[in-house]
């Protein structure tokens, strides 16, 4: 299993090959579309993330010391961002998730190219994933 930082480096490399932001947005949309749809039973009010302009549902499961995330959004680019966050954080221990420095967000230029509302949404998603990790850790 790759470490969180190894996965981040992979993502930075994938985006690094694309100079044009339209291509990067397209990659985000493709990543979102490749994601497994979230089971309808998880599309609940309690799984909706506060602070996102579009609707984002995040489901977290904990088994054998590992956190697994699944999510879906009704906005294409947001769906891609969620897919990236899941790729980086899912399948790790709560401690690894809490210790993770998510430097890929800056390095692929997401921060600079997202509208303020999307940026806030991104931070809200990260915060929610960390909160789940914290909750699972104290079990």
Secondary structure, DSSP 8 states (H G I E B T S, - for coil): ---HHHHHHHHHHHHHT--SHHHHHHHHHHHHHHS----GGG--GGGB-TT-SS-EEEEEEEETTEEEEEEEESSHHHHHHHHHHHHHHTTB-HHHHHH---THHHHTTHHHHS-HHHHHHHHHHHHHHHHHHHHHHT-
